[in-house]
Amino acid sequence: MDNFMKYANFFYTTLGIEPYRKDLLQQRNNLRGRIMFWTNVININLIMVGESIYFLSALKKGELLEAVTVGSYIGFIIVGLSKMFFIWWKKPILSELMSELKEMHPRGKVLEEAFNLHDYLRSCSRISMNYSLLYLILIWTFNLYSILEFLISEKWLHLRVVGKTLPYFMYTPWEWQNNWSYYPLLISQNLAGYTAAVGQISTDLLICAVATMVVMHFKHLSTTLEHHELSGNWERDSRFLADTVRYHERLLRLSDVVNDIFGVPLLLNFMVSSFVICFVGFQMTAGVSPDMITKQFLFLISAMSQVYLICHHGQMVADASAGLSLAAYSQNWNHADIRYKRALVLIISRAQKVTYLKATIFLDITRSSMTILLQVSYKFFALLRTMYGN
C-alpha cells in the first residue's frame, strides 16, 4: 500500500508534515518536522498578509488588473493552506483510515492478480508523477522567472534594464529594490510559493491514491459477485451473500470517512478555483505582456488540471460503486434458491444508491462538476470584463 502513497508522503515530508501514523500505537515526536511545518506556515501567512494589503490598495487606486493578479495568488495560497491544515487537523481519523485500508490491502501474488493491483498502482503512479511535474514546473516558473530575467537580459546579454523584481506583488513598508533586504524577500516568496503548491500537490495525490484503492475494492467486489458460481445450497450461498454485504458495508463506511476528511478542503478548493480560473483568464485577455501570458497560461492549465484530476477520481468512485448493482444482476442467479433471489434484490437496491466523493453536502464530485465550475468561472470572467471595459 505504501507504493500508492509514496508521492504524497514525499511532498508532505518536504513540508514537515506526517499525514498519518503508520503505527497507531506509536506517537512520533518529530521536532525537526514541527519546526519545518510552522516555519512554512508563518512565512506563507506573512506573504499572504503583504499580498492582501497590496490587493486592497490596488482596488482603492482603481488598478483592477493588478488587483486581479494578486487575487489569484491569494487564492492559490488559501487552497494550499486549507489542505495542509485539514490534513494536520484530521490526522487521527486519517491514520485510522489508512490502517483499515492497509488491513484490507491484498497480499500475495494470487490476491494481487485478482485485484488487478499492478494496473491500479501503475495508473496511480503515472498520474501522480505527471501531475506533480506539472505543478512543480508552474511554481518554479513563477518563482525563478524574475531573477532569471534579471540575470540573463540585464547582466548577461545586456538587452534591457530589468532591475530587481520579486516573483509576486506584495506590500512592504520599506524600499527593498536597492538594498540587502531584496534577497531575504526573494527567498521568502519562493518558499511561500513552494509551500502553497506542495500543500495542494500532496493532498491531491493523497485523495487520488485513497480514491484509487477504494475503486479497486469496489471493482474486485463487483467481479467476485458477478462470476461467483452458485451451489444451489441456500446455507452455502447465503454465507457468500453475507460476506459480500459485510465487504460492501465496509467500503461504504470507508467512503464516508474519506468524505469526512476531505469534504471541506474539496469544497473550498472548488470555490476558490472558480475565482482563480476566472482571474487568470481575465489577465490573459486584458493585454498583459507576453511573458506574463506564458506564466498565466501555465497557471490556468494547472488550476484546471487540479480540478479535473479530482473530478476524474470522483467519477471513478461513482462508476465503481454503481457497477456493483449491474454485477449482481449479471450473476447467474436463474436457478438459485428463492431466498437468495430476494436477498440479491436488496443488494441491487442498495448498490443503486451511488457512492460519491463529496465536497461536503453541497456537491457530489463527478466529471459534470468540472462543467459546473467552468460555467461559474465564465460568469465571473464576463463580469470582470464588463467592469474593466467600463
Disulfide bonds with the S-S distance in Angstrom:
none
